[in-house]
Amino acid sequence: MNKCGLRFAAAMAVSVGLVLSSASRAADDYKWPKLLVIGAPGTSSGAFASTNGWAPIFQKETGVTVRVIPEDSEPQRYRRLVERKDVAVVSVSAAEMASQMEGVGGYSAIRAEPMRIAWHHNDTPWGWVVAGGSKLKNLADIKQGNVRVTRAIFSPSMAVFVDDALPAFLGMSKEDFAKTVTYVPASSYVENCRSVVEGKSDVAFCSPISSVLSEMEGAPGSIRWLNMPLDDKAGWDGYLKHRPMHVPATIELGVSTARGVAGPTSNFVYAVAADADADFVYNMAKWMHRSYDAYKNTHPLAARMSLKLFRGYLDRTPIPVHEGTVRYLREIGQWSDADDVWNAKAVAQMDAWIAARRAALAEAAANKVEIDFKNPAFVEIVNKHIGPLKVFRSRL
């Protein structure tokens, strides 16, 4: 190449470099809102504490004033995000988010508004615990009979795991399972878990992050966990019919005896309204990723906000992801054309639920039917509109 050609190439390189540098600065010079309000569960929750862990770092790095508002009422936190719009982001369990979209219970009488995932917040693992010397070596051993299973009478939601989800995973009907095992009632969560080390029961459903499990692990004989193989598609398919928003995963949190064992996980996400500004969500996602090392040690749950964990969750979630987050993930090579396909289906599913619920509210109002989830006439109208729709369910 002659001298003129070399000068031209050098000039072009400088020009391209300036353009790229300018583009990078433009992205980093995003004008943040002066105030960011985040809604979280109550002050005693891990979600509230962990959000307060990273919020000061975000405030220092961006100059944004951050307020983390404790709101124990799930319906109120939802309304503050999508109706009142006095919070921009909420921490919410994916299961609760699905209930909000489907209008479960009291949500049926609240105006239906779509939401999107902005980032992963945390996850709570669950599993089936037995005493260290138990005769049960795997979950299928329960089918042999003469097994005592603790049943949480203090929580109808937890009772579902024993009454319905466990039998379904084992390929048994609820009725046959009840004939095979002996139920041991427990009146509290602690009693439920301790039952296996106290010799009252053979197996109980517990979370390995609970403090009582640390106590149990240190008891004479210690404890073990029964694996729920991730490749047992038929088993998980049955399980998810009763706990559709749980995610099959390998346990990484909690007591050492549980780590490496597969079980269901309940995920929390940071969610935004579907119409949230795309540039805002894009830059939030970018900050969550780029500043992870700065905030990951502020709280144990903050460590669950990594890109790696979020990417793994995206392979399972049925809830749509906001376009701003999608743009950032694609930019860093963490979003594919295949992700576009499932996300489009998730958006369509959510849109269908929102449309059906709005139609139900409109019909009830037009016919002067009291809009109350306890009113049978209103419930009948709702069921007519949502009847054909499929519930949100984790993807296997």
C-alpha positions in Angstrom: 0.0 0.0 0.0 1.4 3.5 -0.9 1.8 6.4 1.5 -1.6 7.9 0.6 -3.3 4.6 1.1 -1.7 4.2 4.6 -2.7 7.7 5.6 -6.3 7.0 4.4 -6.4 3.7 6.4 -5.0 5.4 9.5 -7.6 8.2 9.2 -10.4 5.7 8.8 -9.2 3.7 11.8 -9.2 6.9 13.9 -12.6 7.9 12.6 -14.1 4.4 13.4 -12.5 4.5 16.8 -14.0 7.9 17.5 -17.4 6.7 16.4 -17.3 3.6 18.6 -15.9 5.6 21.5 -18.7 8.1 21.0 -21.3 5.4 20.9 -19.9 3.8 24.0 -20.0 7.1 25.8 -23.5 7.8 24.6 -24.7 4.5 26.1 -22.8 5.2 29.4 -24.0 8.8 29.5 -27.7 7.7 29.7 -29.6 10.3 31.7 -31.0 8.4 34.6 -34.2 9.5 36.4 -33.5 11.5 39.5 -35.5 9.1 41.7 -35.8 5.3 41.5 -38.5 3.7 43.7 -38.3 -0.1 44.1 -41.2 -2.0 45.7 -40.2 -5.0 47.8 -41.8 -7.4 50.3 -41.8 -6.4 54.0 -38.8 -5.3 56.0 -38.2 -8.9 57.4 -37.9 -10.4 53.9 -34.6 -11.3 52.2 -35.9 -9.6 49.1 -36.1 -6.2 51.0 -32.7 -6.7 52.7 -30.9 -7.7 49.5 -32.3 -4.9 47.5 -31.1 -2.5 50.2 -27.8 -4.1 49.8 -27.2 -3.1 46.2 -29.3 0.1 46.2 -26.5 2.3 47.8 -24.0 1.1 45.3 -26.4 1.8 42.4 -27.0 5.3 43.9 -23.3 6.0 44.2 -22.4 4.8 40.7 -25.4 6.5 38.9 -26.2 9.5 41.1 -29.8 8.3 41.2 -31.7 8.7 44.6 -33.0 5.2 45.4 -35.9 4.4 47.7 -36.7 0.8 48.6 -40.3 0.7 49.7 -41.5 -2.3 51.9 -44.9 -3.4 50.8 -46.1 -6.7 52.3 -49.3 -6.7 50.4 -48.7 -8.4 47.0 -51.8 -6.9 45.4 -50.9 -3.4 46.6 -47.3 -3.8 45.3 -48.7 -4.9 41.9 -51.1 -1.9 41.8 -48.4 0.5 42.7 -46.4 -0.7 39.7 -49.0 -0.9 37.0 -51.8 1.4 38.2 -50.5 4.1 40.5 -47.0 3.9 38.9 -45.3 5.3 42.0 -42.8 2.4 41.9 -40.7 1.7 38.8 -39.5 -1.8 39.7 -40.8 -4.5 42.0 -39.3 -7.7 43.5 -41.9 -10.4 43.1 -41.9 -14.2 43.0 -42.5 -15.6 39.5 -45.4 -17.6 40.9 -47.0 -14.5 42.3 -46.5 -12.7 39.0 -48.3 -15.6 37.2 -51.2 -15.3 39.6 -51.4 -11.6 39.0 -51.6 -12.1 35.3 -54.1 -15.0 35.6 -56.3 -13.1 38.1 -56.1 -15.8 40.7 -58.3 -15.1 43.8 -58.5 -11.4 44.6 -56.4 -10.4 41.6 -59.5 -11.2 39.4 -61.1 -7.9 40.6 -58.0 -5.8 40.0 -57.5 -4.1 36.6 -55.4 -6.4 34.4 -52.1 -4.9 33.3 -49.1 -6.8 31.8 -45.7 -7.0 33.3 -42.2 -8.1 32.2 -39.1 -9.5 33.7 -36.2 -7.0 34.0 -33.6 -9.2 35.8 -33.3 -12.2 38.1 -33.4 -11.5 41.8 -33.1 -14.7 43.9 -34.2 -18.2 44.2 -35.4 -20.4 47.0 -34.5 -24.1 46.7 -36.8 -26.9 48.2 -36.4 -30.6 48.6 -37.3 -33.8 50.4 -35.3 -34.3 53.5 -34.8 -37.5 55.5 -32.7 -38.6 58.5 -29.1 -39.5 57.7 -29.8 -43.2 58.5 -33.1 -43.4 56.6 -34.0 -46.5 54.7 -35.1 -44.2 51.8 -32.3 -43.9 49.3 -34.2 -42.2 46.5 -37.7 -40.7 46.1 -39.0 -43.7 44.3 -38.5 -45.8 47.4 -41.6 -44.1 48.9 -43.7 -46.2 46.5 -42.8 -49.3 48.3 -45.0 -48.3 51.2 -44.6 -48.3 55.0 -43.3 -44.7 54.8 -44.4 -41.8 57.0 -44.7 -38.4 55.2 -45.0 -35.2 57.1 -48.0 -33.1 56.0 -48.0 -29.4 56.7 -51.5 -28.7 58.1 -50.5 -25.1 58.9 -50.2 -24.2 55.2 -52.7 -25.3 52.5 -50.1 -24.3 49.9 -47.4 -26.6 51.4 -49.9 -29.4 51.8 -50.2 -29.4 48.0 -46.6 -30.7 47.8 -47.5 -33.8 49.7 -51.1 -34.3 48.6 -50.6 -33.7 44.9 -47.1 -32.7 43.6 -45.2 -35.6 45.2 -47.6 -38.3 44.0 -47.6 -36.8 40.5 -43.8 -36.8 40.4 -43.8 -40.5 41.4 -46.5 -41.3 38.7 -49.1 -42.1 41.3 -52.7 -40.9 41.8 -53.4 -38.8 44.8 -55.7 -41.6 46.1 -53.2 -44.4 45.6 -50.4 -42.4 47.3 -52.6 -41.7 50.3 -53.2 -45.5 50.6 -49.5 -46.2 50.3 -48.1 -43.8 52.9 -49.0 -42.6 56.4 -49.4 -38.9 56.8 -47.9 -37.2 59.9 -49.5 -33.8 60.6 -47.3 -30.9 61.5 -48.7 -27.6 62.9 -45.7 -25.4 62.1 -42.8 -25.3 59.5 -40.2 -26.0 62.1 -42.2 -29.0 63.4 -42.6 -30.1 59.8 -38.9 -30.3 59.2 -37.7 -31.5 62.6 -40.1 -34.5 62.4 -37.5 -36.5 60.4 -34.7 -36.1 63.0 -37.1 -36.6 65.9 -38.1 -40.0 64.5 -41.8 -38.9 64.0 -41.6 -39.1 60.2 -39.5 -40.5 57.4 -39.6 -37.6 54.9 -40.5 -33.9 54.9 -40.6 -31.1 52.4 -38.3 -28.3 53.4 -36.0 -25.5 52.2 -32.3 -26.1 52.8 -31.8 -22.4 53.4 -34.0 -22.5 56.5 -32.1 -22.1 59.8 -33.8 -25.1 61.3 -32.1 -27.3 58.6 -28.6 -26.2 59.8 -29.7 -27.3 63.3 -30.9 -30.6 61.8 -27.7 -31.2 59.8 -25.7 -30.9 63.1 -28.0 -33.4 64.9 -26.7 -36.9 65.6 -26.9 -38.9 62.4 -27.4 -35.7 60.4 -29.7 -35.6 57.4 -29.9 -36.5 53.7 -31.9 -35.2 50.7 -33.8 -37.3 48.1 -32.9 -36.4 44.6 -35.5 -35.4 42.0 -33.6 -36.2 38.7 -33.6 -33.4 36.3 -33.9 -35.8 33.4 -37.1 -37.3 34.7 -39.3 -35.4 32.3 -42.4 -37.4 33.1 -42.0 -36.8 36.8 -41.4 -33.1 36.5 -44.3 -32.8 34.0 -46.6 -34.3 36.6 -45.1 -32.1 39.4 -45.5 -28.9 37.4 -49.2 -29.6 37.0 -49.5 -28.7 40.7 -46.7 -26.2 41.1 -46.4 -24.8 37.6 -44.0 -22.0 38.3 -41.3 -24.0 40.2 -38.1 -24.6 38.2 -36.2 -27.9 38.3 -32.7 -27.1 39.4 -29.6 -28.4 41.2 -29.5 -27.0 44.8 -26.6 -24.6 45.3 -27.8 -22.8 48.4 -28.3 -23.8 52.0 -26.9 -26.7 54.1 -24.1 -28.7 52.7 -26.1 -32.0 52.6 -28.5 -30.5 50.1 -25.9 -29.1 47.6 -25.7 -31.0 44.4 -29.1 -32.6 44.8 -31.8 -31.8 42.3 -35.1 -30.3 43.5 -37.7 -27.5 42.8 -36.7 -23.9 43.0 -39.0 -20.8 43.6 -37.6 -17.8 41.8 -38.0 -14.1 42.6 -37.5 -11.6 39.8 -37.3 -7.8 39.4 -40.3 -6.9 37.3 -41.4 -3.8 35.5 -44.6 -2.7 33.8 -44.8 -3.9 30.1 -44.8 -0.2 29.0 -41.7 0.7 31.1 -39.2 2.8 29.1 -37.0 0.5 27.1 -33.9 2.7 27.6 -34.4 2.7 31.3 -34.8 -1.1 31.5 -31.8 -1.6 29.1 -29.6 0.5 31.4 -30.8 -1.2 34.5 -30.0 -4.6 33.0 -26.6 -3.3 32.0 -25.9 -2.0 35.5 -27.1 -5.3 37.1 -24.6 -7.2 35.0 -21.6 -4.8 34.9 -21.7 -3.9 38.6 -22.4 -7.5 39.9 -18.9 -7.8 41.4 -19.5 -4.6 43.3 -22.7 -5.7 45.0 -22.7 -9.5 45.0 -21.3 -9.6 48.6 -23.7 -7.1 50.1 -26.2 -9.9 50.9 -26.3 -13.6 50.2 -29.3 -13.2 47.9 -27.5 -10.5 45.9 -25.1 -13.2 44.8 -28.1 -14.8 43.0 -28.3 -11.9 40.6 -25.5 -13.0 38.4 -25.9 -13.1 34.6 -25.1 -16.9 34.7 -28.1 -17.6 37.0 -30.3 -15.3 35.1 -29.4 -16.9 31.8 -30.2 -20.4 33.3 -33.5 -19.1 34.5 -34.3 -17.8 31.0 -34.2 -21.4 29.8 -37.1 -22.2 32.0 -39.3 -19.2 32.6 -42.7 -18.8 30.9 -42.9 -15.1 31.8 -41.9 -12.6 29.1 -38.7 -10.5 29.3 -38.8 -6.7 28.8 -37.5 -5.5 25.4 -34.9 -3.3 27.2 -33.4 -6.4 28.9 -33.6 -8.4 25.6 -31.7 -5.6 23.8 -28.9 -5.7 26.4 -28.7 -9.5 26.5 -28.5 -9.7 22.7 -25.8 -7.0 22.7 -23.6 -9.1 24.9 -24.3 -12.4 23.1 -26.7 -13.8 25.8 -29.9 -13.7 23.8 -30.6 -15.8 20.7 -33.1 -16.1 17.9 -34.5 -19.1 19.8 -35.1 -16.9 22.8 -37.1 -14.6 20.5 -39.4 -17.5 19.7 -40.3 -18.5 23.3 -40.4 -14.9 24.5 -42.9 -14.0 21.7 -45.1 -16.9 22.8 -44.9 -15.7 26.4 -45.9 -12.2 25.4 -48.8 -13.6 23.4 -49.9 -15.7 26.3 -49.8 -12.8 28.7 -51.7 -10.6 26.2 -54.4 -13.3 25.9 -54.8 -13.4 29.7 -54.9 -9.6 30.0 -57.5 -9.3 27.1 -59.7 -12.0 28.7 -59.7 -10.5 32.1 -60.4 -7.0 30.8 -63.3 -8.4 28.8 -64.6 -10.0 32.0 -64.4 -6.8 34.0 -66.1 -4.9 31.2 -68.9 -7.4 31.0 -69.4 -7.3 34.7 -69.5 -3.5 34.8 -71.9 -3.4 31.8 -74.3 -5.8 33.5 -73.9 -4.1 36.9 -72.5 -7.3 38.5 -70.5 -6.5 41.6 -66.8 -6.9 40.9 -65.7 -9.0 43.8 -63.8 -12.2 43.7 -66.2 -13.6 46.4 -69.2 -12.9 44.2 -70.2 -16.1 42.4 -71.9 -14.1 39.5 -68.6 -12.3 38.9 -66.5 -15.4 39.2 -68.8 -17.1 36.6 -68.1 -14.2 34.1 -64.4 -14.4 34.7 -64.3 -18.2 34.3 -66.2 -17.8 31.0 -63.6 -15.6 29.6 -60.4 -17.3 30.9 -61.7 -20.8 30.5 -59.7 -21.7 27.3 -56.4 -20.2 28.4 -53.4 -22.2 29.6 -51.8 -21.2 32.9 -48.2 -20.1 33.0 -45.9 -23.0 33.5 -42.1 -23.5 33.6 -40.6 -24.8 30.4 -38.9 -28.2 30.7 
